[in-house]
Amino acid sequence: MNLVAVGVALALALGICVTAATGVAVPGRTGIEGTPIVAIAVTGTSVTYAVGDSSTKSDCAHVYLWRTAGGRTGKWRFGKPTNEPCVENPSTGSGISAVAMSASRSLWIQYAGGNLRDWQLFTASRLKTTPRQLAFAEQDVSLPAPIVIGQGTAAGVPYAVRQLVTFLGDDGSPLFEWTAPGNVLLLAAGTGPDGAEVAVFDDTGTLTLLNARGAILTSTIYPTEGVTALALGPAGAAVQNGTTVELRNGPQVKTVTLPDGARMFGYGEGRIYYSLSGSIHALKAATGQDSLLVAARAGRSTVAAFATAGGFA
């Protein structure tokens, strides 16, 4: 579920009231692109998203910032049409694998290559739309991505290059750096308990919560093979392990079961947001009430992102 079919509307639903087990999310804003949307992130009332290559390869994958409220609104493109990398037709493909954003800054991961794949991390903002490279790594195509980005907050976006974690501020400068026990697999920023601001999960199975200075607050060990999603909010860290989501706040742990094939993409206001076969749901952790927000559409899959203060996209 990582492609939106050509021409599918990009909908930003703000101030969602989840009250029934039917489709109740009315988009506050809707935009339509002519090429597939392949990744999306939202912070507050701003969205950043990546589109794939054009059908003729005359325009390669690129990123937009869409600001819907809070000062000047509009849409900005980062970068310009380029002959690289998609027109070179690398043997194992090219594209944009992930995006994230803070209040006004977007980050994205771009890849291209053959048996050796090049991974690049870029950033840009509406005031400086020319992409700036933050990191580069090359490795065998069969290995997990060496660069990881996670859900951002208004203050910043966490990213990692193998073991080195950086919390990049909205002004483009690092808020802190920290070295994880192993190569980072998942990241998330949020306003967590006891001052937690960044959650890190690495390939040793360690989940670490860090404060605004990069100091360790807690560490917990999980089985690495089952953990697929991570979020951080006032109620604690939410970790998806197989079909269950563990909500952890210090010694207090609550486990919630999701349907087979569901993938959590956000956690806030007591609800787990997940996608399933093209539909989007919100599951209330305390009661198990499952509300359908967006119904699946035949032949179209879904990418989604969530931010407590704004809504989801």
MIMARMAR-883613 format. One record per residue: x, y, z of N, C-alpha, C in turn. Coordinates in steps of 0.1 Angstrom, whole numbers, padded with zeros to 4 digits, always signed. Layout:
N
XYZXYZXYZ ...
//
This chain:
313
+0008-0012+0000+0000+0000+0000+0009+0012+0000 +0017+0014-0010+0025+0026-0011+0024+0033-0024 +0013+0032-0031+0011+0040-0043-0003+0045-0043 -0005+0057-0047-0018+0062-0050-0019+0063-0065 -0030+0057-0071-0031+0057-0085-0032+0071-0091 -0028+0071-0104-0027+0084-0111-0040+0092-0110 -0039+0104-0106-0051+0113-0106-0059+0112-0093 -0055+0104-0083-0063+0103-0071-0061+0116-0063 -0072+0120-0057-0072+0132-0049-0063+0131-0037 -0056+0141-0033-0048+0142-0021-0057+0150-0011 -0062+0144-0001-0072+0150+0008-0065+0153+0022 -0066+0165+0027-0062+0169+0040-0074+0171+0049 -0077+0162+0058-0088+0163+0067-0084+0169+0080 -0088+0181+0084-0084+0188+0096-0095+0188+0106 -0091+0187+0119-0101+0188+0130-0111+0176+0129 -0106+0164+0127-0115+0153+0125-0123+0149+0138 -0136+0147+0137-0144+0142+0148-0147+0128+0144 -0142+0118+0152-0144+0104+0149-0155+0099+0158 -0167+0097+0153-0178+0093+0162-0186+0081+0158 -0183+0075+0146-0191+0064+0142-0183+0055+0133 -0188+0042+0132-0180+0032+0124-0184+0033+0109 -0185+0045+0104-0187+0048+0090-0177+0058+0085 -0177+0061+0072-0168+0071+0067-0172+0085+0072 -0164+0091+0081-0168+0103+0087-0159+0115+0084 -0148+0112+0077-0138+0122+0075-0141+0131+0063 -0144+0143+0064-0147+0152+0053-0135+0160+0051 -0128+0159+0039-0116+0167+0037-0117+0182+0038 -0108+0188+0046-0108+0202+0046-0102+0209+0034 -0093+0202+0027-0087+0206+0015-0085+0194+0006 -0085+0196-0007-0082+0185-0016-0074+0190-0028 -0064+0183-0032-0056+0186-0044-0054+0173-0052 -0052+0175-0065-0050+0164-0074-0037+0165-0082 -0030+0154-0083-0018+0154-0091-0020+0145-0103 -0012+0147-0113-0013+0139-0125-0004+0127-0126 +0004+0125-0115+0013+0113-0114+0011+0107-0100 +0015+0095-0099+0012+0088-0086+0019+0095-0074 +0011+0096-0063+0017+0101-0050+0023+0089-0043 +0036+0089-0040+0043+0078-0035+0046+0079-0020 +0046+0091-0014+0049+0093+0000+0043+0106+0005 +0039+0106+0018+0032+0118+0023+0035+0120+0037 +0035+0132+0042+0037+0135+0056+0029+0148+0059 +0025+0150+0071+0017+0162+0075+0022+0166+0089 +0023+0179+0091+0026+0185+0104+0017+0198+0105 +0009+0198+0115-0001+0209+0116-0010+0210+0104 -0010+0221+0097-0019+0223+0086-0011+0223+0073 +0002+0218+0073+0010+0217+0061+0013+0202+0058 +0014+0200+0045+0016+0186+0039+0028+0187+0030 +0036+0177+0031+0047+0175+0021+0044+0161+0015 +0046+0160+0002+0044+0147-0005+0052+0146-0017 +0055+0134-0021+0063+0131-0033+0055+0124-0044 +0057+0128-0056+0051+0121-0067+0061+0113-0075 +0057+0103-0082+0066+0094-0089+0070+0100-0103 +0077+0093-0110+0082+0097-0124+0069+0099-0133 +0071+0108-0142+0060+0110-0152+0061+0097-0161 +0050+0095-0168+0049+0083-0177+0059+0083-0188 +0063+0095-0192+0072+0096-0203+0087+0097-0198 +0089+0097-0185+0102+0099-0179+0108+0113-0182 +0099+0122-0186+0104+0136-0189+0105+0144-0176 +0100+0139-0165+0101+0145-0152+0102+0135-0142 +0113+0135-0134+0115+0124-0124+0108+0128-0111 +0107+0118-0102+0101+0119-0089+0106+0132-0082 +0096+0139-0076+0100+0152-0069+0090+0154-0058 +0092+0165-0050+0085+0167-0038+0078+0181-0038 +0066+0181-0032+0059+0194-0030+0057+0197-0015 +0056+0210-0012+0050+0214+0001+0037+0221-0002 +0027+0217+0006+0013+0223+0004+0009+0228+0018 +0009+0242+0018+0005+0248+0031-0009+0253+0030 -0018+0248+0039-0032+0251+0037-0037+0262+0047 -0029+0266+0057-0033+0276+0066-0021+0281+0074 -0023+0291+0082-0012+0296+0091-0002+0305+0083 -0007+0317+0079+0001+0326+0071-0001+0324+0056 +0010+0326+0049+0009+0324+0034+0006+0310+0030 -0004+0308+0023-0008+0294+0018-0004+0292+0003 -0004+0280-0001+0000+0277-0015+0007+0264-0016 +0013+0261-0028+0020+0249-0030+0034+0253-0037 +0044+0246-0032+0058+0249-0036+0064+0236-0041 +0070+0236-0052+0078+0225-0057+0092+0226-0053 +0098+0215-0049+0113+0215-0045+0120+0208-0056 +0130+0215-0062+0138+0210-0073+0131+0214-0086 +0136+0209-0097+0130+0212-0110+0131+0200-0119 +0124+0199-0130+0125+0188-0139+0140+0184-0142 +0143+0172-0141+0157+0168-0143+0159+0156-0151 +0170+0154-0158+0173+0142-0165+0178+0130-0157 +0180+0133-0144+0184+0122-0135+0175+0121-0123 +0173+0109-0117+0179+0097-0122+0170+0088-0131 +0158+0092-0133+0148+0082-0139+0151+0080-0153 +0156+0090-0161+0158+0087-0175+0170+0079-0178 +0178+0077-0168+0190+0068-0169+0185+0053-0168 +0173+0051-0162+0168+0038-0161+0177+0028-0154 +0181+0031-0141+0189+0022-0134+0183+0009-0132 +0191-0001-0132+0186-0015-0133+0177-0019-0121 +0179-0014-0109+0171-0017-0098+0162-0005-0094 +0160+0004-0103+0150+0014-0101+0155+0027-0094 +0147+0037-0093+0150+0050-0087+0136+0056-0082 +0137+0065-0073+0125+0072-0068+0127+0078-0055 +0116+0081-0048+0116+0087-0035+0109+0078-0026 +0115+0074-0015+0110+0063-0006+0103+0069+0006 +0106+0081+0010+0099+0086+0023+0101+0101+0023 +0091+0108+0030+0091+0122+0032+0088+0125+0047 +0091+0136+0051+0088+0141+0065+0089+0156+0065 +0082+0162+0075+0083+0177+0076+0082+0182+0090 +0088+0194+0093+0085+0201+0105+0075+0212+0102 +0076+0223+0109+0066+0234+0106+0066+0239+0092 +0078+0241+0086+0079+0247+0073+0090+0240+0064 +0097+0230+0070+0108+0223+0063+0104+0209+0059 +0108+0205+0047+0105+0191+0042+0119+0184+0041 +0118+0171+0043+0129+0162+0041+0124+0150+0033 +0133+0145+0024+0129+0133+0017+0142+0125+0013 +0139+0112+0011+0150+0102+0008+0148+0098-0007 +0159+0099-0014+0159+0096-0029+0169+0085-0031 +0165+0075-0040+0174+0064-0042+0175+0061-0057 +0186+0055-0061+0188+0051-0075+0201+0042-0076 +0201+0033-0086+0213+0025-0087+0210+0011-0093 +0221+0003-0093+0220-0011-0097+0222-0020-0086 +0233-0029-0087+0236-0037-0075+0240-0029-0063 +0247-0018-0065+0250-0008-0055+0240+0003-0056 +0232+0006-0046+0222+0016-0046+0227+0029-0039 +0225+0040-0045+0228+0053-0039+0216+0058-0031 +0218+0062-0019+0207+0068-0011+0211+0082-0007 +0202+0092-0009+0204+0106-0006+0193+0112+0002 +0197+0120+0012+0187+0127+0020+0187+0142+0016 +0176+0148+0013+0175+0162+0009+0166+0169+0018 +0167+0183+0019+0158+0191+0026+0156+0204+0018 +0145+0210+0020+0142+0223+0014+0130+0229+0022 +0128+0242+0020+0116+0249+0026+0110+0259+0016 +0099+0264+0019+0092+0273+0009+0101+0286+0007 +0109+0289+0016+0118+0301+0014+0131+0298+0007 +0135+0285+0008+0147+0281+0001+0143+0267-0006 +0138+0269-0019+0132+0257-0025+0143+0248-0032 +0155+0253-0034+0166+0245-0040+0170+0234-0030 +0169+0221-0033+0172+0211-0024+0186+0211-0019 +0188+0208-0006+0202+0207+0000+0204+0193+0005 +0215+0187+0001+0218+0173+0005+0223+0173+0019 +0216+0165+0027+0220+0163+0041+0229+0151+0043 +0227+0140+0035+0234+0128+0037+0234+0120+0024 +0245+0111+0023+0246+0102+0012+0252+0089+0017 +0247+0078+0012+0252+0065+0015+0250+0056+0003 +0260+0047+0001+0259+0037-0010+0261+0023-0004 +0253+0014-0008+0254+0000-0003+0247-0009-0012 +0248-0022-0009+0242-0033-0017+0227-0031-0017 +0221-0033-0029+0206-0031-0030+0198-0040-0021 +0203-0051-0017+0196-0061-0009+0195-0057+0006 +0203-0047+0010+0203-0043+0024+0192-0033+0027 +0188-0032+0040+0178-0022+0043+0183-0008+0041 +0174+0002+0039+0178+0015+0036+0187+0021+0047 +0199+0026+0044+0208+0031+0054+0204+0045+0060 +0195+0052+0053+0190+0065+0058+0175+0063+0061 +0171+0068+0073+0157+0067+0078+0153+0081+0082 +0140+0085+0079+0134+0097+0085+0121+0093+0092 +0117+0101+0101+0105+0098+0109+0095+0110+0110 +0083+0107+0115+0073+0117+0117+0080+0129+0124 +0077+0141+0119+0082+0153+0125+0072+0160+0134 +0077+0171+0141+0069+0180+0148+0071+0194+0143 +0065+0204+0148+0067+0217+0144+0082+0221+0147 +0088+0215+0157+0101+0219+0161+0112+0213+0151 +0110+0200+0146+0120+0194+0138+0116+0180+0133 +0125+0174+0126+0124+0161+0120+0136+0152+0124 +0133+0140+0129+0145+0131+0131+0149+0123+0119 +0162+0122+0117+0166+0113+0106+0179+0106+0111 +0182+0095+0105+0193+0087+0109+0201+0082+0097 +0214+0082+0098+0222+0075+0088+0229+0064+0095 +0224+0052+0092+0228+0040+0100+0226+0042+0115 +0237+0044+0123+0235+0045+0137+0234+0059+0142 +0238+0069+0134+0238+0083+0138+0224+0090+0136 +0218+0094+0147+0205+0100+0147+0207+0115+0149 +0200+0123+0140+0200+0138+0141+0186+0142+0142 +0183+0152+0151+0170+0158+0152+0172+0172+0145 +0168+0174+0133+0170+0186+0125+0159+0196+0128 +0163+0208+0132+0154+0218+0136+0147+0224+0124 +0136+0231+0126+0129+0238+0115+0137+0248+0107 +0147+0254+0114+0156+0263+0107+0167+0257+0099 +0167+0243+0099+0177+0236+0091+0190+0233+0099 +0191+0236+0112+0203+0232+0119+0199+0221+0129 +0209+0213+0133+0206+0202+0142+0203+0206+0156 +0193+0200+0162+0189+0203+0176+0198+0194+0185 +0200+0181+0180+0210+0173+0187+0214+0161+0178 +0225+0154+0181+0229+0142+0175+0231+0131+0186 +0228+0119+0182+0229+0108+0192+0232+0095+0184 +0240+0086+0190+0244+0074+0183+0236+0062+0189 +0229+0055+0181+0221+0044+0185+0229+0031+0187 +0225+0021+0195+0232+0009+0196+0234+0001+0183 +0224+0002+0174+0225-0004+0161+0220+0004+0150 +0220-0001+0138+0214+0007+0127+0200+0010+0129 +0196+0022+0127+0182+0026+0129+0173+0021+0119 +0161+0016+0123+0151+0011+0114+0138+0020+0114 +0135+0026+0125+0123+0034+0126+0126+0046+0135 +0119+0057+0132+0120+0070+0140+0107+0077+0141 +0105+0084+0152+0093+0093+0153+0096+0104+0163 +0091+0116+0160+0091+0127+0169+0077+0130+0174 +0076+0135+0186+0063+0139+0192+0065+0145+0205 +0054+0148+0212+0054+0153+0226+0051+0142+0235 +0061+0135+0240+0059+0123+0248+0059+0125+0263 +0057+0115+0271+0057+0116+0285+0071+0119+0290 +0072+0126+0301+0085+0129+0308+0095+0136+0299 +0090+0144+0290+0099+0152+0281+0104+0145+0269 +0099+0133+0266+0103+0125+0254+0100+0133+0241 +0109+0134+0232+0106+0141+0219+0110+0133+0207 +0118+0123+0209+0122+0114+0197+0122+0100+0202 +0116+0091+0194+0117+0076+0196+0125+0070+0185 +0134+0061+0189+0143+0054+0180+0142+0039+0182 +0140+0032+0171+0141+0017+0171+0152+0012+0162 +0161+0004+0167+0172+0000+0159+0173-0015+0157 +0182-0020+0149+0182-0034+0146+0188-0043+0157 +0191-0038+0168+0194-0046+0180+0181-0049+0187 +0170-0043+0183+0157-0045+0190+0155-0035+0201 +0163-0025+0202+0162-0015+0212+0153-0003+0208 +0143+0000+0216+0135+0012+0215+0140+0022+0225 +0144+0034+0221+0150+0044+0229+0142+0057+0228 +0138+0062+0240+0132+0075+0240+0142+0086+0244 +0143+0097+0237+0152+0107+0239+0145+0120+0242 +0151+0129+0250+0145+0142+0253+0150+0152+0243 +0147+0165+0245+0151+0176+0236+0166+0178+0235 +0173+0173+0244+0188+0174+0244+0195+0162+0238 +0187+0152+0235+0193+0139+0231+0197+0130+0242 +0192+0132+0254+0196+0123+0265+0186+0112+0266 +0191+0100+0269+0182+0088+0270+0173+0089+0282 +0160+0087+0280+0150+0086+0291+0147+0072+0294 +0144+0063+0284+0141+0049+0286+0146+0041+0274 +0149+0028+0277+0153+0019+0267+0145+0006+0269 +0140+0000+0258+0132-0012+0259+0136-0021+0248 +0136-0034+0250+0140-0044+0240+0128-0051+0234 +0128-0051+0221+0117-0058+0213+0123-0068+0204 +0114-0077+0199+0119-0086+0188+0120-0078+0175 +0131-0078+0168+0133-0069+0157+0124-0073+0145 +0122-0086+0143+0116-0090+0130+0101-0086+0129 +0094-0083+0140+0080-0080+0140+0076-0066+0140 +0085-0057+0144+0082-0043+0146+0082-0036+0133 +0071-0029+0129+0069-0023+0116+0065-0009+0116 +0061-0003+0128+0057+0011+0128+0059+0016+0142 +0061+0029+0143+0064+0036+0156+0058+0050+0156 +0053+0054+0167+0047+0067+0169+0050+0072+0183 +0049+0085+0186+0052+0090+0199+0042+0101+0202 +0035+0100+0213+0025+0110+0217+0025+0112+0232 +0016+0121+0237+0015+0123+0252+0013+0111+0260 +0006+0101+0254+0003+0089+0262+0014+0079+0261 +0025+0081+0254+0036+0073+0253+0040+0069+0239 +0048+0058+0238+0053+0053+0225+0043+0042+0220 +0039+0043+0208+0031+0033+0202+0039+0024+0192 +0040+0011+0194+0049+0003+0186+0041-0008+0180 +0040-0009+0167+0033-0020+0161+0042-0032+0159 +0038-0043+0165+0046-0056+0164+0036-0067+0159 +0037-0069+0146+0028-0079+0140+0014-0072+0139 +0004-0079+0145-0010-0074+0144-0013-0067+0157 -0004-0065+0166-0006-0058+0179+0001-0045+0179 -0005-0035+0186+0002-0022+0189+0003-0021+0204 +0015-0020+0209+0018-0018+0223+0020-0003+0226 +0011+0002+0235+0012+0015+0240+0019+0016+0253 +0031+0022+0253+0040+0021+0264+0043+0035+0270 +0039+0036+0283+0043+0048+0291+0049+0044+0303 +0063+0044+0303+0070+0038+0314+0067+0024+0317 +0063+0021+0330+0060+0007+0333+0045+0003+0329 +0037+0013+0325+0024+0010+0320+0023+0006+0306 +0018-0005+0303+0017-0011+0289+0003-0015+0286 -0002-0011+0274-0015-0016+0270-0013-0021+0256 -0019-0033+0253-0018-0039+0240-0031-0039+0233 -0031-0034+0220-0043-0034+0212-0041-0042+0199 -0051-0050+0195-0050-0058+0183-0056-0051+0171 -0048-0052+0160-0053-0046+0147-0057-0058+0138 -0065-0055+0128-0068-0066+0118-0056-0071+0111 -0056-0083+0106-0045-0088+0098-0043-0079+0086 -0030-0075+0083-0027-0067+0072-0028-0052+0075 -0032-0048+0086-0033-0034+0090-0019-0028+0093 -0017-0015+0089-0004-0009+0092-0007+0005+0099 -0002+0006+0111-0004+0019+0119+0004+0030+0112 -0002+0042+0110+0006+0053+0105+0005+0065+0114 -0002+0064+0126-0002+0075+0135-0009+0071+0148 -0007+0079+0158-0013+0076+0171-0015+0090+0178 -0027+0093+0182-0030+0105+0189-0044+0106+0194 -0046+0114+0205-0059+0116+0210-0066+0103+0214 -0058+0093+0218-0063+0080+0223-0067+0071+0212 -0063+0074+0199-0067+0066+0188-0055+0061+0180 -0055+0049+0175-0045+0043+0166-0051+0045+0152 -0043+0052+0143-0047+0054+0129-0040+0043+0121 -0048+0036+0113-0041+0026+0105-0048+0025+0091 -0040+0020+0081-0045+0017+0068-0047+0002+0066 -0057-0001+0058-0059-0016+0055-0066-0017+0042 -0059-0023+0033-0065-0026+0019-0071-0014+0013 -0064-0002+0014-0068+0010+0008-0078+0018+0016 -0082+0013+0028-0091+0021+0037-0083+0027+0048 -0088+0037+0055-0082+0044+0066-0091+0043+0078 -0086+0039+0089-0094+0037+0101-0088+0044+0113 -0096+0046+0124-0091+0051+0137-0097+0042+0147 -0088+0036+0155-0092+0026+0165-0090+0032+0179 -0101+0034+0187-0100+0040+0200-0094+0029+0209 -0082+0032+0215-0075+0022+0223-0082+0018+0235 -0089+0027+0242-0096+0024+0255-0108+0015+0253 -0115+0016+0242-0128+0009+0240-0128-0001+0229 -0118+0000+0220-0118-0009+0208-0127-0004+0197 -0134+0007+0198-0142+0012+0188-0134+0016+0175 -0138+0010+0164-0131+0011+0151-0139+0020+0142 -0134+0031+0138-0142+0040+0129-0135+0040+0115 -0143+0038+0105-0138+0039+0091-0138+0054+0087 -0127+0059+0084-0125+0073+0080-0126+0075+0065 -0119+0066+0058-0119+0067+0043-0121+0053+0038 -0131+0051+0030-0133+0038+0024-0124+0035+0013 -0121+0022+0011-0112+0018+0000-0119+0020-0014 -0111+0023-0024-0116+0024-0037-0110+0014-0046 -0118+0007-0054-0113-0004-0062-0102+0000-0071 -0091-0008-0071-0079-0005-0080-0070+0006-0075 -0073+0012-0063-0065+0023-0058-0060+0020-0044 -0047+0021-0042-0041+0019-0029-0039+0032-0022 -0035+0032-0010-0035+0044-0002-0021+0046+0006 -0016+0058+0006-0006+0062+0015-0012+0073+0024 -0008+0073+0037-0014+0082+0046-0004+0087+0057 -0007+0098+0062+0001+0104+0073-0008+0111+0083 -0003+0112+0095-0011+0117+0106-0004+0127+0115 -0011+0138+0119-0005+0147+0129-0016+0151+0139 -0013+0150+0152-0024+0152+0162-0030+0166+0161 -0021+0176+0158-0026+0190+0159-0034+0194+0146 -0032+0186+0135-0039+0190+0123-0049+0181+0118 -0046+0168+0117-0055+0158+0111-0047+0148+0103 -0052+0143+0092-0044+0133+0085-0045+0137+0070 -0035+0132+0063-0035+0134+0048-0034+0121+0041 
//
